[in-house]
Structures are given as structure tokens and as C-alpha cells.
Amino acid sequence: ADMVKRPVAAADIFQPVCEKYASLCDLMGITFTVSDEIRALPELMTDPQYIPVVLNALLSNALKFVPEGGAIRVNAQVSRRRVTVCVADNGKGISRDELPHIFERFYKGSRNDNEAGSGLGLAIAKEIMDNMKEKLWIRSKEGVGTAAYFTITLKRPFFSPAER
């Protein structure tokens, strides 16, 4: 499973996954938003096979913990050499005790409402990101929600109009 970074259009990576979750959320009565920043992302330098796996893991996780009537939002922030993608939800959040363990293989947390998962999604996502020399981290507040962040390298440095 060698990672091959090559130039790839952001839409090719994000669109299929986001469309899938848009319809899933629609069925489940969850608001799903993809920000304009995601739609406007410049060309990426990454492995197009693996980023969807990571995005999928984060979105399916969010979906597990968001109540009906809840919301999931995908957005991005570009700074020079990389983009930071954020998948945020207003679900029940992850407790402070559990947060350090979420990237461990087979770790499912103490809540038994998580029967559906193998507990592998986040561990695999983290391994992929480490192999690609990218970052993946999660912030969460119980009762408020969770935000997962990951970085992707851009093909060329991007400067905001102010910096040019």
C-alpha cells in the first residue's frame, strides 16, 4: 500500500464522498453543509486513493454521534502550502477520558451505542495521515460536539490576495 502523492483536483476527492453523505444525512434528518472553501480548493498534492478513506472515516464517525436534527459541516482553510480540512458535528462529543484513545485500533469508547463500528476507522485514518506526513487531530467537548481536522499539501503554495 504505497502512497503515491500526485497532483489531483480537490473536487475529484471531495465531491463523491460529500455527495454520498449529503444523501445519507438527508435521509436521516441531519443538516449537511459543505463550505464554499471546500468547493474552491486549489490543486492538491496527495494520494487520491487514501484521502477519501480518511474523509469517509471522519464523516461516518460524525454521523454515528449526531442526533436527528443535528448538523455536520465540512470546511477548509488554506494557508500557503497546505489546506486544513475540518469535519465538525454538534453531536454528543467525546469525553475527556476517551479522547486520548480514539486513534487506538479497536477502541470503541465506553458507550455501547457504537456496536456498528469496528473501531478501526480512526486508527486507519491516522495511519494513512502519518504515512503521508500529514496531520490529523480531533477536538471535542461533551454535549457540544466534535471537530476533526486533517491537513493536505497543496500542489503549489497559495497566497491570499493580501500577501501577493
C-alpha positions in Angstrom: 0.0 0.0 0.0 2.5 2.6 -1.2 1.3 6.1 -1.0 1.8 8.0 -4.2 1.4 11.7 -4.0 0.4 13.3 -7.3 -1.4 16.5 -8.4 -5.1 16.0 -8.1 -8.2 18.2 -8.3 -9.8 18.7 -4.9 -13.2 18.2 -6.4 -12.3 14.6 -7.5 -11.6 13.7 -3.9 -14.2 15.6 -2.0 -17.2 15.5 -4.3 -18.1 11.8 -4.4 -17.7 11.4 -0.6 -19.6 14.6 0.2 -22.4 13.7 -2.2 -22.8 10.3 -0.5 -23.0 11.9 2.9 -25.3 14.6 1.7 -27.9 12.0 0.7 -27.3 9.9 3.9 -27.8 13.0 6.1 -30.9 13.9 4.1 -32.4 10.5 4.8 -31.6 10.8 8.5 -32.8 14.3 9.0 -29.3 15.8 9.6 -28.2 19.1 8.1 -25.1 18.6 6.0 -23.1 21.6 4.8 -20.0 21.8 2.6 -18.4 25.2 2.7 -17.5 27.3 -0.3 -13.9 27.0 0.7 -14.0 23.3 0.0 -15.6 23.9 -3.4 -12.9 26.5 -4.2 -9.8 24.5 -3.1 -6.7 24.7 -5.3 -5.0 21.6 -6.7 -3.7 19.2 -4.1 -0.6 17.1 -4.0 -1.7 13.9 -2.4 -2.7 10.3 -2.8 -6.2 10.4 -4.3 -6.9 6.8 -3.2 -6.4 7.5 0.5 -7.8 10.9 1.3 -11.4 9.7 0.6 -10.8 6.9 3.1 -9.9 9.4 5.8 -12.8 11.7 4.9 -15.1 8.7 5.0 -13.9 7.7 8.4 -14.4 11.1 9.8 -17.9 11.6 8.3 -19.2 8.2 9.2 -18.0 8.8 12.8 -19.7 12.2 12.9 -22.9 10.5 11.5 -22.8 8.0 14.4 -22.9 10.6 17.1 -25.1 13.3 15.6 -28.8 13.2 16.7 -31.7 13.6 14.3 -32.0 17.3 13.6 -28.2 17.7 14.2 -25.7 19.1 11.8 -22.4 18.1 10.1 -20.2 20.7 8.3 -17.2 20.2 6.1 -15.0 23.2 5.7 -11.4 24.1 4.9 -8.8 26.7 5.5 -5.9 27.2 3.1 -2.6 28.6 4.2 0.3 28.7 1.8 1.5 25.1 1.5 -1.5 23.2 2.9 -5.1 23.0 3.4 -6.7 22.1 6.8 -10.0 20.3 6.3 -12.4 20.2 9.2 -15.4 17.9 9.7 -17.4 19.3 12.6 -20.6 18.0 14.2 -22.9 19.1 17.0 -23.3 15.6 18.3 -22.7 14.4 21.9 -19.0 14.8 21.8 -16.2 12.6 23.2 -15.4 12.6 26.9 -12.1 13.9 28.1 -11.1 10.4 29.3 -11.8 8.8 25.9 -10.2 11.5 23.7 -6.6 10.2 24.1 -7.6 6.7 23.0 -9.6 7.4 19.9 -6.8 6.6 17.5 -6.1 3.2 19.0 -7.1 0.2 17.0 -10.4 -1.4 18.1 -11.0 1.3 20.7 -14.7 1.9 20.7 -15.3 4.0 23.8 -17.3 3.0 26.8 -20.7 3.7 25.1 -22.3 0.6 23.8 -24.3 2.5 21.2 -21.3 2.1 19.0 -21.9 -1.5 18.1 -21.9 -0.9 14.4 -18.3 0.2 14.2 -15.1 -1.9 14.2 -13.3 0.8 16.0 -10.8 0.8 13.1 -11.9 3.8 11.1 -9.9 6.5 13.0 -6.9 4.2 13.6 -6.6 3.6 9.9 -7.2 7.3 9.1 -4.4 8.2 11.5 -2.0 5.7 10.0 -2.7 7.0 6.5 -2.1 10.5 7.6 1.1 9.6 9.4 2.4 7.7 6.3 1.7 10.8 4.1 3.4 13.1 6.6 0.2 14.9 7.2 -1.6 15.7 10.5 -4.9 14.5 11.9 -6.3 15.7 15.2 -9.6 15.9 17.0 -11.1 18.4 19.4 -14.3 17.6 21.2 -16.5 18.9 24.0 -19.0 16.6 25.6 -22.5 17.8 24.9 -21.3 20.3 22.3 -19.8 18.3 19.5 -16.6 17.2 17.8 -14.4 18.7 15.2 -11.8 16.5 13.3 -9.1 18.2 11.4 -6.6 16.9 8.8 -4.1 18.5 6.5 -3.4 18.0 2.8 -0.4 19.5 1.0 -1.2 21.8 -2.0 0.4 21.4 -5.3 1.7 25.0 -5.2 1.9 27.5 -2.4 -1.2 29.5 -2.2 -1.1 33.2 -1.2 -4.1 35.1 -0.3 -4.6 38.3 -2.3 -3.3 40.3 0.7 0.0 38.5 0.6 0.7 38.9 -3.1 
